[in-house]
Amino acid sequence: MYLTKEEEKILAGEEGETLQKAMGILAALGDIYEADSLIPIRSAQISGVSYKTIGDAGLEWISDLKGTVKVPSVLNPAGMDTEDRERLNIDPHFAEKQIEIINVFRSLGIRPQCTCTPYYLKGFDISFGDHLAWGESSAVSFANSVLGARTNREGGPSAISAALIGKTPNYGLHLAENRKPTVVIRTEMPLSGADFGALGYLAGKIAGSGVPYFEMTDIKGRSGSGDGAGMIVPGKDELKALGAAMAASGAVALYHIRGVTPEACRKDFEAPSGDRETEIVTIERKDLDGVYESAFTESGESVPTDLVTVGCPHCSAEELREIASLLEGKTVVKEFWIFTSREVAGDNADLVRKIEESGAKVVCDTCMVVSPAADRFSCVRVNSGKAYAYVPGMCGAGAVFGTLKSCVDDATGKR
Ligand code: F3S
């Protein structure tokens, strides 16, 4: 990879050990992936924040870093609510280590906002075509697909390095030629709410690490017409759920939807069709129905749910409103955790209060997957395709996928 004179000096250690280390990581990645050069980034989102995932080795690695990031940077969810460890019964030793990790990141000038929905944060704006270095897979998918920005899925060290240098190697999804669809996925049925998580769960397995192009129409036979009749236009939260699930069941970091997502609307690539070599797969209602209510445990056995969680990815204000409305006048009979960012919770304190009147807990900075809190439960009901894919492996608990209403019904003893 070509380095400018200034970049070479950094690599030679003329600006200190931390930047030398960061430049070394970026240069190595650039060489491996045959990037032509480094390109400036607008922001970074650092993954590898939870003590559950990085442990002492990760803490030691970041503790050696000095200096200040060059671009606005935030964190992925941590292993606990950073202001209230007792909220989910986090062990004091874990909490101490987690706070140490956050403080190291803070000392590097990284905003200690721990969220997988950084696109909701004020002052963290993203525009079409921006180059980013983001780490969390659902955030990467949303940035690429819904916002039309460009980011690879960065690991913890590469995202920190990019933040410290203010640049990233120009390869992968930063290049237009890698953003073209590789598979067409058709759905010809009405879709709403959790359907998008179920669809993403199935589509991720089909697309793998490719770039799916969705044709979503409400009635069978309309997909091929290409005239937009009966086209389904998902909401922002539905797009978020779709991308998150595909990133977990597969490794999808970018998707397009005909007539919906920005690059598909701009026709930045030739729309795939049956007469070209792109594979076309149809997902039907019976396929989605197979995801709902089926238990997914490591051992394959079915166990009753003892925990309900929503907010994977972190809830938007609209989702908090819907949860508050569904919980109105009800009392939960089992643990019900709702995950969101501290900023969204703070901006919607009235909704948080209404939700918590039911006994449910609105928890910030973390989630059921990256926190050790869910590890003590046997089976978790979720409304997220991503959580459905990850909970068994990451928490050692079973998972059941259902609608948001089914989550509220389960938590309030109505199922
Ligand atoms: Fe976010 Fe955790 Fe889900 S990081 S996308 S809430 S697994």
Boltz pocket constraint, residues with backbone or C-beta under 6 A from the ligand:
constraints:
  - pocket:
      binder: B
      contacts: [[A, 77], [A, 116], [A, 136], [A, 138], [A, 244], [A, 311], [A, 312], [A, 313], [A, 314], [A, 339], [A, 366], [A, 367], [A, 368], [A, 369], [A, 370], [A, 386], [A, 387], [A, 390]]
      max_distance: 6.0
